[in-house]
Each structure stands twice: as C-alpha cells, then as structure tokens.
C-alpha cells in the first residue's frame, strides 16, 4: 500500500490531501470516482509491516548527487541526443564520463529502465535529486520526440538556478559574515583583553571612569559561568529550538518567511531572486506544454518561501475560477509592478512562455544590481560600525591611562 499526496478541484473548490492506494492508477481512479479534477498527484511513501510508512526519498540508497554532476549529465545527454545517438548509447557514454558513484547508480538505473522498455522519465520520478520541473521537462521531451531539446532546457535551467542561488548567497553572506566577525572580536576583547586592564587598574586602587566601569562589568558578565555561560547556553538552545519550530510549524515558518521579505532592501533582493527562478521555471514548463494550473503548482515549490508560495496558491485558485492570471498577480501586492505587467502582456498576446523568459532575465538583472549596490554601500557602513565598537572598547580601556599620575598614590 502506498500513500499519495494530491491537489485538484472539486465542486469549484481547490482541495488537497493524502490518500492510500495500491498504486498511482488506483489513486487516480479513486479521485476521479470522487469527482475530483486532478492537477497534481505524487507518491510520498509506502506502508510495510506494522503499518509504518517508509519515505523512499530519504533512504540511504538515494543520497544527494552534486549539482555539478547533474549539470554534466544533462549537457552530455543533450549533446549526444542532438547528434543523433540513441538514448541507450548516450546513457552509456554518460556513465563512462562520470566519476561520482551516486550519479553512476542513477545512470545504471536509467539504462536498466530503457532496456526494459520503460520511459527514462520513470527513473527521474523515483529519484529525489530531480524535482517535478525536471520530470515534467523530460516527459515533455519524450512525448514530443525532442529529448535533446528538453535536456538542454533542463541544463540551462539548472545552471541559471545555481547562479541565482550563488548570487543570493553571496549577497546575504557578506554582511552576515562581517557582523559575526564584529561580535567575535568584541567577545574576545571582553574575555581576554579587558581582564588584563582590570587587574592592572585594581592593583592601583583607582576609581575608574564610567565608560571603563561599563566595559569591565560587561567583561565580568561574559567570563562568569553563571551569567555569561548560562546566557550562551540559552542563546544556543533558543536558536536550535527556533530552527526546529520553523521546520515543524507551518504558521511559524510563514511568519519568519514574511519577516525576511519585509526587511528593507534585503527583502527586495530576496523577492526578485525568487521571482527570477519562478519565472524561469514557468517559462520552461510553458514551453513543455504543461497546463497553467500544473505550471503554477510546480513552480510555486521553487519559491522556497512559504509566504510567497501561498500567494502563488491563491493565484492558482483564481485561475481555477476562470480569472485572468495577470489580474491575479496584480492583486498580490508583494510582486513588483513591472513583473505583473509583463505577465499581463504575455497573457493578452498569448505568449506567456516568452514573457516569463523576459521576466526571468529582468528580475535576475534587477536583483543582481541591487545586491551589488547594497554590498557596495554596506561595506563602508560596516567598517564604521566595527571601528566604533572596537574603538569604543579601546578608548574606554585606555581612558584611565590619561590620568595615570592621579591613579598612582
């Protein structure tokens, strides 16, 4: 017995849920019998023995394949198939080219499937390393007889997605790294440097100025196991608990994701990066002939932000009801005006795929420019903050030196 998650339309309402069936065909039959118009259905686990559900996507035998290996594989397949080589020979050549044992295992599975007369997309469906976008593109390639073209589309999409993730990571990591360095330098000075000055001034029996006393009190707090140690443990436990709650609670995750995109400048960078990837996925799915409902259902998973995904889900429900997709994007106030205009133009002209392609290019350039400008402006600001923090500590420590003659009695 297997478990399937499904999404669809029943009595004009959008529904989703989980059901048990012997296989995919039985699940589809049951849903159709219940008068559900299916937009998406996928297997999420199987039940064996003691009614325990096993998620085959997380078993040890299906580990993560490096993105680099997947990019090489899709590129080789596209090139070989385009040159007229059979899919079996292309797979065997890919097997010879890869050195990664997990990629080899995947290709061997694909070769075995093709030998049995199965479609190569069945292997992609079973492997966690390939999402629904990849599966849809491969299926479209099989149905149109243009696997070479759709392997190339998949390769281009994966490469662009990797570039977007890299740019976003770079934009977010720089200020975070510098902030952590400032914190660590401050803690080091409070724990290692300040106590030296404290002992020296105590031996002189001097009355310290207020700034120095504040710094000494901070140092005593940090070095005290009952105060500083307990605070450190509390912070660690807090962040671990928060991380678990974000994973487990949809409501908390939604609040956190909404907070991220609400941060000035940073939120704008995140939204445009997410929209660049979303538009790229929509373009490729549209070119693959996927219907608009399923396109939205698959593409919303690429958002990686629950708050934005829920916006796409509302748009999906509106499309179910017969509303125009352009007007639905406009109703969601979080999307940039230029993006909603491009979608509306694409809908009116009947060229949604090309317009989503234009939107992807525009959003990518916009988010790259904003991220670069943000880091350029932020760099001197961070240097000034670091100077104020470290300089302030040093001034507080050395201030009593200026009146050393009065301190020595």
C-alpha positions as CSV (number, residue, x, y, z in Angstrom):
1,X,0.0,0.0,0.0
2,X,1.3,3.4,-1.0
3,X,0.5,7.0,0.2
4,X,-0.2,9.7,-2.4
5,X,-0.5,13.5,-2.0
6,X,-2.9,15.1,-4.4
7,X,-4.2,18.5,-5.4
8,X,-7.2,19.3,-7.5
9,X,-10.6,20.9,-7.9
10,X,-13.9,19.5,-6.6
11,X,-17.3,21.3,-6.9
12,X,-15.5,24.5,-7.9
13,X,-13.2,24.4,-4.8
14,X,-9.5,23.9,-4.6
15,X,-8.7,20.8,-2.4
16,X,-5.6,18.9,-1.4
17,X,-4.8,15.9,0.8
18,X,-3.2,12.5,1.3
19,X,-4.7,9.1,0.4
20,X,-3.7,5.4,0.4
21,X,-3.9,3.2,-2.7
22,X,-2.1,0.2,-4.2
23,X,-0.6,2.3,-7.0
24,X,-0.8,5.6,-8.8
25,X,-3.5,4.3,-11.2
26,X,-5.8,3.2,-8.3
27,X,-5.3,6.6,-6.6
28,X,-6.3,8.4,-9.8
29,X,-9.3,6.1,-10.2
30,X,-10.5,6.8,-6.7
31,X,-10.1,10.6,-7.1
32,X,-12.0,10.6,-10.4
33,X,-14.7,8.4,-8.9
34,X,-15.0,11.1,-6.2
35,X,-15.4,13.7,-9.0
36,X,-12.0,15.4,-8.3
37,X,-10.3,17.2,-11.2
38,X,-6.7,16.3,-10.5
39,X,-4.0,18.9,-11.0
40,X,-1.1,17.1,-9.3
41,X,-0.6,13.7,-7.7
42,X,2.6,12.1,-6.4
43,X,3.7,9.1,-4.2
44,X,5.1,10.2,-0.9
45,X,5.7,6.8,0.8
46,X,4.9,3.1,1.1
47,X,3.5,1.2,4.1
48,X,5.1,-2.1,5.0
49,X,4.9,-4.3,8.1
50,X,3.5,-2.8,11.3
51,X,1.8,0.0,9.3
52,X,4.9,2.1,9.3
53,X,5.3,4.5,6.4
54,X,8.7,4.5,4.7
55,X,9.7,7.6,2.7
56,X,11.8,6.2,-0.1
57,X,13.2,9.7,-0.9
58,X,15.3,9.7,2.3
59,X,16.7,6.2,2.3
60,X,20.4,5.7,2.4
61,X,20.4,4.3,-1.1
62,X,19.2,7.6,-2.7
63,X,21.8,10.2,-1.5
64,X,22.4,13.7,-2.8
65,X,24.1,13.9,-6.2
66,X,26.2,17.1,-6.6
67,X,24.7,19.7,-8.8
68,X,27.9,19.7,-10.9
69,X,27.4,16.1,-11.8
70,X,23.8,16.7,-12.8
71,X,24.8,19.6,-15.0
72,X,27.4,17.5,-16.8
73,X,25.0,14.6,-17.2
74,X,22.2,16.8,-18.8
75,X,24.7,18.5,-21.0
76,X,26.2,15.3,-22.3
77,X,22.7,13.8,-22.9
78,X,21.6,16.9,-24.8
79,X,24.7,17.0,-27.0
80,X,24.7,13.3,-27.7
81,X,21.0,13.0,-28.5
82,X,21.2,16.1,-30.7
83,X,23.9,14.5,-32.7
84,X,21.6,11.5,-33.5
85,X,23.0,9.0,-30.9
86,X,20.4,6.7,-29.4
87,X,19.3,7.3,-25.8
88,X,20.9,4.0,-24.7
89,X,24.3,4.9,-26.2
90,X,24.0,8.4,-24.7
91,X,23.4,6.9,-21.3
92,X,26.4,4.6,-21.6
93,X,28.6,7.5,-22.6
94,X,27.4,9.5,-19.7
95,X,28.2,6.5,-17.4
96,X,31.8,6.5,-18.7
97,X,32.2,10.2,-18.2
98,X,31.0,10.5,-14.6
99,X,33.2,9.5,-11.6
100,X,30.6,10.1,-8.9
101,X,29.3,6.8,-7.6
102,X,25.8,8.1,-6.9
103,X,25.5,9.6,-10.4
104,X,26.7,6.2,-11.7
105,X,24.0,4.4,-9.8
106,X,21.3,6.7,-11.2
107,X,22.6,6.3,-14.8
108,X,22.7,2.5,-14.4
109,X,19.0,2.6,-13.2
110,X,18.2,4.6,-16.3
111,X,20.0,2.1,-18.6
112,X,18.1,-0.8,-16.9
113,X,14.8,1.0,-17.3
114,X,15.4,1.7,-21.0
115,X,16.4,-1.9,-21.5
116,X,13.0,-3.0,-20.1
117,X,11.2,-0.7,-22.5
118,X,10.3,1.9,-19.8
119,X,10.5,5.6,-20.3
120,X,13.6,7.4,-18.9
121,X,11.2,9.8,-17.0
122,X,10.2,7.0,-14.7
123,X,13.7,6.9,-13.3
124,X,13.7,10.7,-12.8
125,X,10.4,10.4,-11.0
126,X,11.8,8.0,-8.5
127,X,14.9,10.0,-7.7
128,X,14.9,12.7,-5.1
129,X,17.6,14.7,-6.9
130,X,15.2,15.7,-9.7
131,X,12.2,17.8,-8.8
132,X,8.9,18.0,-10.6
133,X,10.1,20.6,-13.0
134,X,12.8,18.2,-14.3
135,X,10.4,15.3,-14.5
136,X,7.9,17.5,-16.5
137,X,10.6,18.6,-18.9
138,X,11.8,15.0,-19.5
139,X,8.2,13.8,-20.0
140,X,7.6,16.6,-22.5
141,X,10.8,15.6,-24.4
142,X,9.5,12.0,-24.6
143,X,6.1,13.0,-25.8
144,X,7.4,15.4,-28.5
145,X,10.3,13.2,-29.5
146,X,12.7,16.1,-28.7
147,X,14.5,14.8,-25.6
148,X,17.7,16.6,-26.8
149,X,16.0,19.9,-26.7
150,X,14.4,19.4,-23.3
151,X,17.6,18.0,-21.8
152,X,19.2,21.3,-22.9
153,X,16.4,23.3,-21.4
154,X,16.9,21.4,-18.1
155,X,20.6,22.0,-18.2
156,X,20.1,25.8,-18.8
157,X,17.5,26.0,-16.1
158,X,19.7,24.2,-13.5
159,X,22.7,26.4,-14.4
160,X,20.7,29.6,-14.1
161,X,19.2,28.3,-10.8
162,X,22.6,27.6,-9.5
163,X,23.8,31.1,-10.5
164,X,20.8,32.7,-8.8
165,X,21.4,30.7,-5.6
166,X,25.1,31.7,-5.7
167,X,24.3,35.4,-6.1
168,X,21.7,35.4,-3.4
169,X,24.0,33.5,-1.0
170,X,26.9,36.0,-1.8
171,X,24.6,39.0,-1.2
172,X,23.4,37.6,2.2
173,X,26.6,36.1,3.4
174,X,28.9,39.2,3.3
175,X,27.0,41.4,5.8
176,X,26.3,38.4,8.0
177,X,30.0,37.3,8.0
178,X,31.2,40.8,8.9
179,X,28.6,41.1,11.6
180,X,29.7,37.7,13.1
181,X,33.4,38.9,13.0
182,X,32.5,42.1,14.9
183,X,30.7,40.1,17.6
184,X,33.6,37.6,17.9
185,X,36.2,40.4,18.1
186,X,34.1,42.1,20.8
187,X,33.7,38.9,22.8
188,X,37.4,38.2,22.5
189,X,38.3,41.6,23.8
190,X,35.9,41.3,26.7
191,X,37.1,37.9,27.7
192,X,40.9,38.1,27.1
193,X,41.9,41.8,26.9
194,X,39.7,43.7,29.4
195,X,40.6,41.4,32.4
196,X,44.3,42.3,31.9
197,X,43.5,46.0,32.2
198,X,41.1,45.4,35.0
199,X,43.8,43.7,37.2
200,X,46.2,46.5,36.4
201,X,43.8,49.2,37.5
202,X,42.7,47.2,40.6
203,X,46.3,47.0,41.7
204,X,46.5,50.8,41.6
205,X,43.3,51.2,43.7
206,X,41.9,53.7,41.3
207,X,38.4,54.9,40.8
208,X,37.6,54.1,37.1
209,X,35.6,56.4,34.9
210,X,32.1,55.4,33.9
211,X,32.9,54.1,30.4
212,X,35.6,51.9,31.8
213,X,33.4,50.5,34.6
214,X,30.7,49.6,32.0
215,X,33.3,47.7,29.9
216,X,34.6,46.0,33.0
217,X,31.1,45.0,34.0
218,X,30.5,43.5,30.5
219,X,33.7,41.6,30.8
220,X,32.8,40.2,34.2
221,X,29.4,39.1,32.9
222,X,30.9,37.3,29.9
223,X,33.5,35.5,32.0
224,X,31.1,34.5,34.7
225,X,29.9,30.9,34.1
226,X,26.7,31.5,36.0
227,X,25.8,34.6,33.9
228,X,27.7,34.7,30.6
229,X,27.9,30.9,30.3
230,X,24.1,30.5,31.1
231,X,23.3,33.2,28.5
232,X,25.4,31.5,25.9
233,X,23.6,28.2,26.5
234,X,20.3,30.0,26.4
235,X,21.1,31.6,23.0
236,X,22.2,28.2,21.6
237,X,19.1,26.4,22.8
238,X,16.9,29.3,21.6
239,X,18.3,29.1,18.0
240,X,18.1,25.3,17.9
241,X,14.5,25.4,19.2
242,X,13.6,28.2,16.7
243,X,15.1,26.2,13.9
244,X,13.0,23.1,14.9
245,X,9.9,25.1,15.3
246,X,10.3,26.7,11.8
247,X,10.6,23.2,10.3
248,X,7.7,21.7,12.2
249,X,5.2,24.6,12.4
250,X,3.8,26.0,9.1
251,X,2.5,29.1,10.9
252,X,5.9,30.0,12.4
253,X,7.7,29.3,9.1
254,X,5.2,31.6,7.4
255,X,5.9,34.4,9.9
256,X,9.6,34.0,9.5
257,X,9.4,34.0,5.7
258,X,7.2,37.0,5.7
259,X,9.7,38.8,8.0
260,X,12.6,38.1,5.6
261,X,10.9,39.7,2.7
262,X,9.7,42.6,4.9
263,X,13.3,43.7,5.7
264,X,14.2,46.9,3.7
265,X,16.5,46.3,0.7
266,X,17.2,42.7,1.7
267,X,13.5,41.7,1.3
268,X,13.6,43.3,-2.2
269,X,16.7,41.3,-3.1
270,X,15.0,38.0,-1.9
271,X,11.7,38.7,-3.7
272,X,13.4,39.4,-7.0
273,X,15.7,36.4,-6.7
274,X,12.8,34.2,-6.0
275,X,10.8,35.7,-8.9
276,X,13.7,35.2,-11.3
277,X,13.7,31.5,-10.6
278,X,9.9,31.2,-10.6
279,X,9.7,32.9,-14.0
280,X,12.4,30.7,-15.4
281,X,10.5,27.6,-14.2
282,X,7.2,28.9,-15.6
283,X,8.9,29.6,-19.0
284,X,10.3,26.1,-19.3
285,X,7.1,24.4,-18.2
286,X,5.1,26.5,-20.6
287,X,7.4,25.6,-23.4
288,X,7.0,21.9,-22.4
289,X,3.2,22.2,-22.9
290,X,2.2,21.9,-19.2
291,X,-1.2,23.4,-18.4
292,X,-1.3,26.7,-16.5
293,X,-2.7,25.1,-13.3
294,X,0.0,22.5,-13.1
295,X,2.6,25.1,-14.0
296,X,1.7,27.2,-11.0
297,X,1.5,24.1,-8.8
298,X,5.0,23.0,-9.7
299,X,6.6,26.5,-9.9
300,X,5.4,27.6,-6.5
301,X,7.7,25.0,-5.0
302,X,10.7,26.8,-6.5
303,X,9.9,29.9,-4.3
304,X,11.5,28.4,-1.2
305,X,9.4,30.9,0.8
306,X,6.1,29.9,2.3
307,X,4.6,33.4,2.2
308,X,5.3,33.8,-1.5
309,X,4.2,30.2,-2.2
310,X,0.8,30.9,-0.6
311,X,0.5,33.9,-2.9
312,X,1.0,31.7,-5.9
313,X,-1.5,29.2,-4.5
314,X,-4.1,32.0,-4.3
315,X,-3.4,32.8,-7.9
316,X,-3.8,29.2,-8.8
317,X,-7.2,29.1,-7.1
318,X,-8.2,32.2,-9.0
319,X,-7.2,30.6,-12.3
320,X,-9.3,27.6,-11.3
321,X,-12.2,30.0,-11.0
322,X,-11.6,31.4,-14.5
323,X,-9.9,34.7,-13.6
324,X,-7.1,36.1,-15.7
325,X,-3.6,35.3,-14.4
326,X,-2.4,38.8,-15.0
327,X,-5.1,40.4,-12.8
328,X,-4.5,37.8,-10.1
329,X,-0.8,38.7,-9.9
330,X,-1.7,42.4,-9.7
331,X,-4.0,41.6,-6.7
332,X,-1.0,40.2,-4.8
333,X,0.7,43.4,-3.7
334,X,4.1,41.8,-2.9
335,X,5.0,41.4,-6.6
336,X,6.8,44.2,-8.4
337,X,4.7,46.2,-10.9
338,X,7.0,45.5,-13.8
339,X,6.6,41.8,-13.2
340,X,2.8,41.8,-13.1
341,X,2.8,44.0,-16.3
342,X,4.9,41.5,-18.2
343,X,2.7,38.6,-17.1
344,X,-0.4,40.6,-18.2
345,X,1.1,41.4,-21.6
346,X,2.2,37.8,-22.1
347,X,-1.4,36.6,-21.3
348,X,-3.0,39.1,-23.7
349,X,-0.6,38.3,-26.5
350,X,-0.8,34.6,-26.0
351,X,3.0,34.3,-25.4
352,X,3.3,33.6,-21.7
353,X,6.4,31.5,-22.1
354,X,8.4,34.3,-23.8
355,X,7.1,36.9,-21.4
356,X,8.1,34.7,-18.4
357,X,11.5,34.4,-20.0
358,X,11.7,38.2,-20.2
359,X,10.6,38.5,-16.6
360,X,13.2,36.0,-15.5
361,X,16.0,37.9,-17.3
362,X,14.7,41.3,-15.9
363,X,14.3,40.0,-12.3
364,X,17.8,38.4,-12.4
365,X,19.4,41.6,-13.5
366,X,17.5,43.7,-11.1
367,X,18.3,41.5,-8.1
368,X,22.0,41.3,-9.1
369,X,22.3,45.1,-9.4
370,X,20.5,45.7,-6.1
371,X,22.7,43.1,-4.3
372,X,25.9,44.6,-5.7
373,X,24.9,48.1,-4.9
374,X,23.8,47.0,-1.4
375,X,27.1,45.4,-0.7
376,X,29.0,48.4,-2.1
377,X,27.1,50.8,0.2
378,X,27.1,48.4,3.2
379,X,30.9,47.8,3.2
380,X,31.9,51.3,4.5
381,X,29.0,51.3,6.9
382,X,30.1,48.0,8.4
383,X,33.7,49.3,8.6
384,X,32.5,52.4,10.5
385,X,30.4,50.2,12.9
386,X,33.4,47.9,13.5
387,X,35.6,51.0,14.2
388,X,33.0,52.4,16.6
389,X,32.7,49.1,18.5
390,X,36.3,48.2,18.7
391,X,37.5,51.8,19.0
392,X,35.0,52.5,21.8
393,X,36.3,49.5,23.8
394,X,39.9,50.6,23.4
395,X,39.1,54.2,24.4
396,X,37.2,53.0,27.5
397,X,40.2,50.8,28.4
398,X,42.8,53.5,27.9
399,X,41.0,56.5,29.3
400,X,42.4,55.9,32.9
401,X,45.9,56.0,31.4
402,X,45.4,59.6,30.6
403,X,45.2,60.4,34.4
404,X,47.8,57.8,35.5
405,X,49.5,60.4,37.7
406,X,46.4,60.7,39.8
407,X,45.9,56.9,40.0
408,X,49.3,56.2,41.4
409,X,49.3,57.1,45.1
